[in-house]
Each structure stands twice: as C-alpha cells, then as structure tokens.
C-alpha cells in the first residue's frame, strides 16, 4: 500500500465500497422479493389479496401470500410477496 492510499479519505472510500458490496451480497441472499403486510377485516383482506393477484399475476411475478394469521377481532394480518419482474 502506498502512502497515497493511507489518507483518511482513501480509507473511508475503501470502507464505503466494501460496505456497499456487503449490502449487495445480502440483498442477493435475501432475494429480490417485494413484500407488503396488511391488517384488514376479513372481507377486505380477501379483496386486497385478489387485487394483488389481479395486478401482479402469479405467472409473471410469482405472487403469493407469504404468511397470514387471524387476529382476535376478526381481522387478518397477512404478508403478500412478489418479484419485481416486469415492473
């Protein structure tokens, strides 16, 4: 390493580059899924899921209900996920 590469700004630039590379690696491992979580009354939850499947067809976006649970007040909390392909 030369003396020029040891300046604080060079070290900061090198560390920032390494940090960006690690963030890119993590996003690739996590996948490119787009997720959105909703908490809605049962009938609205059904409508919202249908809306997502109509807007983001499973064939193009691999849309799915990733998880869901029934809450005590007849509300449904669910997470929809899809790929951003063709956005």
NUNUTI-685730 format. One line per 10 residues: number of its first residue (from 1); their letters; for each residue x, y, z of N, C-alpha, C, O, CB. Coordinates in steps of 0.2 Angstrom, whole numbers, plus 5000, padded with zeros to 4 digits. Glycine has a CB too. Layout:
BEGIN
NUM> a> X Y Z X Y Z X Y Z X Y Z X Y Z; ...
***
This chain:
BEGIN
1> xxxxxxxxxx> 5004 4994 5000 5000 5000 5000 5004 5006 5000 5009 5007 5004 4995 5000 5006; 5003 5011 4995 5007 5017 4995 5005 5022 5000 5000 5021 5003 5007 5020 4988; 5009 5027 5001 5007 5032 5006 5000 5036 5004 4997 5038 5008 5013 5038 5006; 4999 5036 4997 4993 5040 4995 4987 5036 4997 4982 5039 4998 4993 5040 4987; 4987 5029 4997 4982 5025 4999 4980 5025 5007 4975 5022 5009 4983 5018 4997; 4984 5028 5010 4983 5028 5018 4980 5035 5020 4980 5035 5026 4990 5027 5021; 4978 5039 5016 4975 5045 5018 4968 5043 5021 4965 5039 5019 4974 5050 5013; 4966 5047 5026 4959 5045 5029 4953 5045 5024 4949 5041 5024 4957 5051 5034; 4954 5050 5019 4948 5049 5014 4949 5043 5009 4944 5040 5007 4949 5056 5009; 4955 5041 5008 4956 5034 5004 4953 5028 5008 4950 5024 5006 4963 5033 5002
11> xxxxxxxxxx> 4955 5028 5015 4952 5023 5019 4945 5023 5019 4941 5018 5019 4955 5024 5026; 4942 5029 5020 4934 5030 5021 4931 5027 5014 4926 5024 5014 4932 5037 5022; 4934 5029 5009 4931 5027 5002 4932 5019 5001 4927 5016 4999 4935 5030 4996; 4937 5017 5003 4938 5009 5003 4933 5006 5007 4930 5001 5005 4945 5007 5005; 4932 5008 5014 4927 5005 5018 4920 5006 5016 4916 5001 5016 4928 5008 5025; 4918 5012 5013 4912 5013 5010 4911 5008 5004 4905 5005 5003 4911 5020 5008; 4916 5007 5000 4915 5002 4994 4914 4995 4997 4910 4991 4994 4921 5002 4990; 4917 4993 5002 4917 4987 5005 4910 4986 5008 4907 4980 5007 4922 4985 5010; 4907 4991 5011 4901 4991 5014 4895 4990 5009 4890 4986 5010 4899 4997 5019; 4896 4994 5004 4891 4993 4998 4891 4986 4995 4886 4983 4994 4892 4998 4993
21> xxxxxxxxxx> 4897 4983 4994 4897 4976 4992 4894 4971 4996 4891 4967 4994 4905 4975 4991; 4895 4972 5003 4892 4968 5008 4884 4968 5008 4881 4964 5008 4895 4969 5015; 4882 4975 5007 4875 4976 5006 4872 4973 5000 4866 4970 5000 4873 4983 5007; 4875 4973 4995 4873 4970 4988 4873 4962 4989 4868 4959 4987 4878 4972 4983; 4878 4959 4992 4878 4952 4994 4872 4950 4998 4869 4945 4996 4884 4950 4997; 4870 4954 5003 4865 4952 5007 4858 4953 5004 4854 4949 5005 4865 4957 5013; 4857 4958 4999 4851 4959 4996 4850 4953 4991 4845 4951 4990 4851 4965 4992; 4856 4950 4988 4855 4945 4984 4853 4938 4987 4849 4934 4985 4862 4943 4980; 4856 4937 4993 4854 4932 4998 4847 4932 5000 4844 4927 5000 4859 4931 5004; 4845 4938 5001 4838 4939 5004 4833 4938 4998 4827 4937 4999 4837 4946 5007
31> xxxxxxxxxx> 4835 4939 4992 4831 4939 4986 4828 4946 4984 4829 4950 4988 4825 4934 4987; 4825 4946 4979 4823 4952 4976 4815 4953 4978 4812 4957 4974 4824 4953 4969; 4813 4949 4982 4805 4949 4984 4803 4956 4986 4807 4959 4990 4804 4944 4989; 4797 4958 4984 4794 4964 4986 4789 4962 4991 4785 4957 4989 4791 4969 4981; 4789 4964 4997 4784 4962 5002 4780 4968 5005 4782 4973 5005 4787 4958 5008; 4773 4966 5006 4769 4971 5010 4765 4968 5014 4762 4963 5013 4765 4975 5004; 4764 4970 5020 4760 4967 5026 4754 4971 5027 4754 4978 5027 4764 4966 5032; 4748 4968 5027 4742 4971 5028 4738 4969 5035 4739 4963 5036 4737 4970 5022; 4734 4973 5038 4730 4970 5043 4723 4973 5042 4722 4979 5042 4733 4973 5050; 4719 4969 5040 4712 4971 5037 4707 4967 5040 4708 4961 5042 4712 4971 5030
41> xxxxxxxxxx> 4700 4969 5040 4695 4965 5041 4695 4959 5036 4697 4960 5031 4688 4969 5042; 4692 4954 5038 4692 4948 5034 4690 4949 5027 4693 4947 5022 4687 4942 5037; 4684 4952 5025 4682 4953 5019 4686 4958 5015 4688 4957 5009 4675 4956 5019; 4689 4963 5018 4694 4967 5015 4700 4964 5013 4704 4965 5008 4695 4974 5019; 4702 4959 5018 4708 4956 5017 4708 4951 5010 4713 4951 5006 4710 4951 5023; 4702 4948 5009 4701 4944 5003 4701 4948 4997 4704 4947 4992 4694 4940 5004; 4698 4954 4997 4698 4959 4992 4705 4961 4990 4707 4962 4984 4694 4965 4993; 4709 4963 4995 4716 4965 4994 4720 4960 4991 4724 4961 4986 4719 4967 5001; 4719 4953 4993 4723 4948 4990 4721 4947 4983 4726 4946 4979 4722 4941 4994; 4715 4947 4982 4713 4946 4975 4715 4952 4970 4717 4951 4965 4705 4946 4974
51> xxxxxxxxxx> 4715 4958 4973 4718 4964 4970 4725 4963 4968 4727 4964 4962 4717 4970 4974; 4729 4960 4972 4736 4959 4971 4737 4954 4966 4741 4954 4961 4740 4957 4978; 4733 4948 4966 4734 4943 4961 4732 4945 4954 4734 4943 4949 4730 4937 4963; 4727 4950 4954 4725 4953 4948 4730 4958 4945 4732 4958 4939 4718 4956 4948; 4733 4962 4949 4738 4967 4947 4745 4964 4946 4748 4966 4941 4739 4972 4953; 4747 4959 4950 4753 4955 4949 4752 4948 4948 4752 4944 4952 4758 4957 4955; 4750 4946 4942 4749 4939 4940 4754 4934 4943 4760 4936 4942 4747 4938 4933; 4752 4928 4945 4757 4924 4948 4762 4921 4943 4768 4920 4944 4753 4918 4951; 4760 4921 4936 4765 4918 4931 4770 4923 4930 4776 4921 4928 4761 4918 4925; 4769 4930 4931 4775 4935 4929 4778 4937 4936 4784 4938 4935 4772 4941 4926
61> xxxxxxxxxx> 4775 4937 4941 4778 4940 4947 4779 4935 4953 4781 4936 4958 4773 4945 4950; 4776 4929 4952 4777 4923 4957 4773 4926 4964 4776 4925 4969 4784 4921 4959; 4768 4929 4963 4764 4932 4969 4761 4927 4973 4759 4922 4971 4758 4937 4966; 4762 4928 4980 4759 4923 4984 4758 4926 4991 4761 4932 4993 4764 4917 4985; 4753 4923 4995 4753 4925 5002 4758 4922 5006 4758 4916 5007 4745 4924 5004; 4763 4926 5008 4768 4923 5012 4767 4920 5018 4769 4914 5020 4774 4928 5012; 4763 4924 5022 4760 4922 5029 4754 4925 5031 4753 4931 5028 4766 4923 5034; 4750 4922 5035 4744 4926 5037 4743 4923 5044 4745 4917 5046 4738 4925 5033; 4739 4927 5048 4736 4925 5054 4730 4928 5056 4729 4934 5054 4741 4926 5060; 4726 4925 5060 4719 4928 5062 4720 4931 5068 4722 4928 5073 4714 4922 5062
71> xxxxxxxxxx> 4718 4938 5069 4718 4941 5075 4711 4941 5079 4706 4938 5076 4720 4949 5074; 4711 4942 5085 4705 4941 5089 4699 4945 5087 4694 4943 5088 4707 4943 5096; 4700 4951 5084 4694 4955 5082 4692 4954 5075 4690 4958 5071 4696 4962 5083; 4693 4947 5072 4691 4945 5066 4694 4949 5060 4691 4951 5055 4683 4946 5065; 4700 4951 5062 4705 4954 5057 4710 4949 5055 4712 4945 5059 4708 4961 5060; 4713 4950 5049 4718 4946 5046 4724 4950 5045 4724 4955 5042 4715 4942 5040; 4730 4948 5047 4736 4951 5046 4740 4946 5041 4740 4940 5042 4740 4952 5052; 4742 4949 5035 4745 4944 5030 4750 4948 5026 4750 4954 5026 4739 4942 5025; 4755 4944 5024 4760 4947 5020 4760 4944 5013 4760 4938 5012 4767 4946 5023; 4760 4949 5008 4760 4947 5001 4767 4948 4999 4770 4953 5001 4755 4951 4997
81> xxxxxxx> 4769 4943 4994 4776 4944 4992 4775 4943 4984 4771 4939 4982 4781 4940 4995; 4780 4947 4981 4780 4946 4973 4787 4948 4971 4791 4951 4975 4775 4950 4970; 4789 4946 4965 4795 4948 4962 4794 4954 4958 4788 4955 4956 4798 4942 4957; 4799 4958 4958 4798 4965 4954 4799 4964 4947 4799 4969 4943 4803 4970 4957; 4799 4958 4944 4800 4957 4937 4794 4961 4933 4788 4961 4935 4800 4950 4935; 4796 4964 4927 4791 4967 4923 4788 4973 4926 4783 4976 4924 4785 4962 4921; 4791 4976 4932 4789 4982 4935 4789 4988 4930 4788 4994 4932 4792 4984 4941
***
